[in-house]
């Protein structure tokens, strides 16, 4: 893993949350329908690599250059990594920490 790319923030109302974060100085980077019938809202600050997504659940998405290699290395350390999903938005593999918090590997 080379960076935290997206922090998914659970919100009840994505549009109301978007207005709140706009008041804080965030900018909308992406607002589009997602595959689950919701709206993907991704926000960030200018010139920052880390963004937030207003979502239905909590997760941290970490960027990697080689998801297959990263998943294999984590598995050798005893960390359970889910299957790699190849989507139009990149390759994703989900895992959980010891307290059940979701993390995700993403390769663009």
C-alpha positions in Angstrom: 0.0 0.0 0.0 1.3 3.4 -0.9 -1.3 5.9 0.3 -4.7 6.4 1.8 -6.8 7.4 -1.2 -10.4 7.6 0.1 -11.9 7.7 3.5 -15.5 6.6 3.3 -17.6 8.5 5.8 -21.0 7.0 6.7 -23.8 9.5 6.4 -27.6 9.3 6.6 -28.3 11.8 3.8 -25.6 12.2 1.2 -26.9 15.5 -0.2 -27.2 17.2 3.2 -23.8 15.9 4.1 -22.4 17.2 0.8 -23.7 20.7 1.7 -22.1 20.5 5.1 -18.7 19.5 3.7 -18.9 22.2 1.0 -19.3 24.8 3.9 -16.1 23.3 5.4 -14.2 24.1 2.2 -14.3 20.7 0.5 -14.9 20.5 -3.3 -17.0 17.9 -5.1 -14.6 15.8 -7.2 -17.1 13.1 -8.4 -20.8 12.9 -8.1 -22.3 10.1 -10.1 -24.6 7.1 -9.9 -22.9 4.0 -8.3 -23.5 0.4 -9.2 -25.7 0.0 -6.1 -28.3 2.6 -7.1 -26.9 5.3 -4.8 -25.0 8.4 -5.7 -21.2 8.2 -5.3 -20.0 11.6 -3.8 -16.3 12.0 -3.5 -14.9 15.3 -2.1 -11.5 16.7 -1.3 -9.4 19.8 -0.9 -7.4 21.3 -3.8 -4.0 19.7 -4.3 -4.7 16.9 -1.8 -4.4 13.2 -2.8 -6.6 12.0 0.1 -10.4 12.4 -0.4 -13.6 11.5 1.4 -16.6 9.6 0.0 -20.0 10.2 1.6 -21.3 6.7 1.9 -23.5 4.2 3.6 -20.7 2.6 5.5 -17.2 3.3 6.9 -14.0 2.2 5.0 -10.5 3.3 4.2 -9.4 2.7 0.6 -5.7 2.4 0.1 -4.0 2.7 -3.2 -1.6 0.1 -4.5 0.3 -0.4 -7.7 0.0 -4.2 -7.8 -3.1 -5.5 -6.1 -2.4 -9.2 -6.8 1.0 -8.9 -5.2 -0.3 -6.9 -2.3 -3.1 -9.3 -1.6 -0.7 -12.3 -1.7 1.7 -10.6 0.7 -1.0 -9.8 3.2 -2.3 -13.4 3.0 1.2 -14.7 3.9 1.0 -12.5 7.0 -2.3 -14.2 8.0 -4.6 -11.4 6.9 -7.7 -12.5 5.1 -8.2 -10.6 1.8 -11.4 -11.0 -0.3 -11.5 -11.7 -4.0 -10.2 -9.1 -6.3 -13.0 -7.4 -8.2 -12.1 -5.9 -11.6 -14.5 -2.9 -12.2 -14.5 0.1 -14.6 -13.2 2.1 -11.6 -10.2 -0.1 -10.9 -9.5 -3.4 -9.1 -10.7 -3.7 -5.5 -10.0 -6.2 -2.7 -11.7 -5.8 0.7 -10.4 -6.8 4.1 -11.2 -6.1 7.8 -9.1 -5.2 10.7 -9.3 -7.0 14.1 -12.2 -4.8 15.2 -14.2 -5.3 12.0 -13.3 -2.0 10.3 -13.3 -2.2 6.5 -10.2 -1.5 4.5 -9.9 -1.8 0.8 -7.0 -2.2 -1.6 -7.5 -0.3 -4.9 -5.4 -0.5 -8.1 -6.3 2.1 -10.7 
